[in-house]
């Protein structure tokens, strides 16, 4: 007699093996997905850190630029977490005051876990500052500045809001390309 198919015992063994293997595969895929999400967040942190560092480098290099006779200091550290910069953006030969719609005064500060910027500021107080980072994903934990001659050192440290153990730090020495107007001559 020719039989086709599986016996009851073979079917029960196959079901038992599937009952053991499927939950293990589910746990493995779940862990793999979580690791993938963490790596994606780490890559996003790196991207955001380097974007912010590039923006700060660009501002520091511009600090003090004047296509004419500007008086004053192009770069000032105000408090430990605030950078104030002036540059002649429209090359009209003067620094437009903070009250002007075309002000050449810019500020960068750390406040409440965010790196903020604003145009038209003479100090680091007040409201109306814009966040440079995404506060839903990233928290800035350190923004330190130091000036040595024509070089500016800054450090940015940030961490993921969702995975606080994921942290990125960027440190840079930037050479100013423009001296202060008061020291030109």
C-alpha positions in Angstrom: 0.0 0.0 0.0 1.4 3.4 -1.1 1.1 6.1 1.6 1.5 9.8 1.0 1.9 12.6 3.5 3.2 12.7 7.1 2.4 10.6 10.1 0.8 12.1 13.2 4.1 11.8 15.1 6.0 13.6 12.3 3.5 16.5 12.4 3.7 16.8 16.2 7.5 16.9 16.0 7.3 19.6 13.3 4.8 21.7 15.4 7.0 21.3 18.5 10.1 22.6 16.6 8.1 25.5 15.2 6.8 26.4 18.7 10.4 26.6 19.9 12.0 28.3 16.9 9.4 31.0 16.1 9.6 32.8 19.5 13.4 32.7 19.4 13.3 34.2 15.9 10.9 36.9 17.1 13.2 37.9 20.0 16.2 38.0 17.6 14.3 40.2 15.1 13.1 42.5 17.9 16.6 42.9 19.2 18.0 43.4 15.7 15.4 46.1 15.1 16.2 47.9 18.3 19.9 47.8 17.6 19.2 49.2 14.1 17.2 52.1 15.5 20.0 52.9 18.0 22.6 52.9 15.2 20.3 55.2 13.1 19.9 57.6 16.1 23.7 57.6 16.6 24.2 58.4 12.9 21.6 61.2 13.3 23.4 62.5 16.4 26.7 62.6 14.5 25.0 64.4 11.6 23.5 67.0 13.8 26.7 67.5 15.8 28.7 68.1 12.7 26.1 70.4 11.2 26.1 72.5 14.4 29.9 72.5 14.5 30.1 73.6 10.9 27.6 76.4 11.5 29.6 77.6 14.5 32.9 77.4 12.6 31.5 79.4 9.7 30.3 82.1 12.1 33.6 82.3 14.0 35.5 82.6 10.7 33.2 85.5 9.6 33.5 87.3 13.0 35.0 90.7 12.7 34.7 91.0 8.9 34.2 94.6 7.8 34.4 96.1 4.3 35.1 99.6 5.7 35.5 101.2 9.1 33.8 99.3 11.8 34.6 100.0 15.4 34.5 97.4 18.2 35.0 93.7 18.8 33.8 91.2 16.2 33.7 88.2 18.7 32.8 88.2 22.3 32.3 85.4 24.8 29.5 86.4 27.1 29.2 84.0 30.0 30.4 80.4 29.6 27.8 79.3 27.1 27.3 82.3 24.9 29.0 83.6 21.7 28.3 87.0 20.3 29.6 87.8 16.8 29.5 90.7 14.4 30.3 90.8 10.7 29.5 93.1 7.8 27.1 90.8 6.0 26.1 93.1 3.2 29.7 94.6 2.9 28.4 98.2 3.3 31.4 99.1 5.5 29.7 99.2 8.8 28.1 96.9 11.4 24.3 97.5 11.5 23.2 97.9 15.1 21.1 95.2 16.9 17.9 97.3 16.4 18.2 97.3 12.6 16.3 94.9 10.4 19.6 94.1 8.7 21.6 93.8 11.9 25.1 92.4 11.7 25.0 91.2 15.3 24.5 87.4 15.9 24.4 85.3 19.1 24.7 81.6 19.9 23.8 80.3 23.3 23.1 77.1 25.3 19.7 77.3 27.0 17.6 74.5 28.5 19.4 71.8 26.6 19.2 73.6 23.2 21.7 75.5 21.1 20.0 78.7 20.1 20.8 81.5 17.7 19.4 84.9 17.1 20.2 87.9 14.8 20.1 91.4 16.2 21.3 90.7 19.7 23.9 92.6 21.8 23.7 90.2 24.8 22.6 86.6 25.6 19.4 87.5 27.4 15.9 87.9 26.1 13.5 85.9 24.1 13.0 85.2 20.4 15.9 82.9 20.0 15.6 80.0 17.6 16.6 76.4 18.4 19.3 75.1 16.1 18.8 71.4 17.2 15.7 69.3 17.2 14.7 69.3 20.9 12.5 66.2 20.4 15.5 64.0 19.4 18.6 65.8 20.8 19.6 67.4 24.0 22.7 69.6 24.1 24.5 68.8 27.4 27.6 71.0 26.9 28.6 74.1 24.9 31.9 75.4 26.0 34.0 78.2 24.5 37.5 79.5 24.9 39.4 82.2 23.0 43.2 82.2 22.6 44.4 85.0 20.4 42.8 84.6 16.9 41.8 81.0 17.7 38.5 79.9 19.2 37.9 76.5 20.8 34.4 75.1 21.3 33.0 71.9 22.5 29.5 70.6 21.8 28.2 67.5 23.6 24.8 66.1 22.8 22.7 63.0 23.7 19.7 61.3 22.4 16.4 62.1 24.2 15.1 58.5 23.5 18.4 56.7 24.3 20.3 58.9 26.8 23.3 56.5 26.7 23.9 57.6 23.1 26.1 60.6 23.2 28.3 62.5 20.7 30.9 65.1 21.4 32.6 67.5 18.9 35.5 69.7 19.7 37.0 72.2 17.3 39.8 74.8 17.1 38.8 77.5 14.6 41.1 80.2 13.4 39.4 83.6 12.9 39.9 84.9 9.4 39.1 88.5 10.4 40.6 90.4 13.3 38.7 92.8 15.4 38.2 96.3 13.9 39.9 97.9 16.9 43.1 95.9 16.2 43.3 96.4 12.5 45.9 98.8 11.2 
